[in-house]
Amino acid sequence: MSPQPTSTPVLVTVTGPDKPGVSSVLFAVLTRHGVEILDVEQVTIRGQLVLGVLVSTDHDPEGLQEAVEQAMATVTMHVTVEMDVDPQTPARVGSSHVLVVLGRPMPARAFAEVARRLAALDVNIDAIRRVADYPVTGLELRVSVAQDTPESDAQLRSALADVSARVDLDVAVEREGLTRRAKRLVVFDVDSTLIQGEVIEMLAAHAGCEAEVREITEAAMRGELDFTASLERRVACLAGLPVSALDEVADSLTLTPGARTTIRTLKRIGFRCGVVSGGFTPIIERLAEDLGLDFHVANDLEVEDGKLTGRVTGEVVDRAGKATALRRFADQFDIPLSQCVAIGDGANDIDMLSTAGLGVAFNAKPALREVADTALSHPYLDVVLFVLGVTRAEVEAADAADGLPLPRQ
């Protein structure tokens, strides 16, 4: 009985300017030599192609090398061929986590700090791709931790939060897998998240008590005051204000940069989008209609004889109420909480962000940043899209298809 031929593992790496036909030429050669394909990886960086093919051949590996080199020369590509690649080297398994690193700008020194901290934690960077060049630079890193345990999540987040604070970069950490790509509902806080400023302070400006209300608001957002009590104290300052002031404030709202882009893009890919606000229903209804939101909830103000009485009616949308509202809307649309995203900026958003599968602190107070899954410090709401795996190129391609101008123009 004749011995079975011995297979030789061969790694072929092709580099050079990306262009049509390179893969076709390479695989035609491999086909003629009857090799078995074990693995293929390809990446293109600024028009430069790197294509690696791991094959197994049971005859004439030197002839395969010569044929590949000649074929690649016809398409002016550089090729290296490595024989007897260690067959015991395990194939790279899927990454355990995805990191999204955001900066404006992103100095090499700052990114080097991130890479250095990952190395110190024995975390391998499997792949890097750019997800945004506007309004921030965004890089998505797929990484693998040495020991993937529940504790490794907390360790990774804590270590990168420390680096983020020192080098002025945002670093979002999520586990890789279906859960990351299965988000289907997003709920926004309104004041200082979906819009710039605080609605109650705008109303207070009409009532002549803005400084007093702002002081109470800031204490509540820092977690120093119970939200319900602080709301009642602030609303009491509005007693006697004509109800027409609500329309005036609604007309004057300024959206956070990127808010329309964020909601438009999420709705394109099937998200249910809404707001859960500690603000006031007449104003929130106008905002929800303008943005085409799927749901909204806010507080109701008591009105008598065309003026505010200084009291809130019905159930208050406080810290606990926001989480309750998220659960209600998730149940209404039959979406698991693990597939929900909550975005806010203050202490009264803590329960809501903790309830959602992904909680995002947006330019948030320290009390919220400490419990959020990720914290963003840039003043652009569409940065949330990059955390969710949507790239700037995809956003702009969809907008262009709908005839919308690029925001950077």
Disulfide bonds with the S-S distance in Angstrom:
none
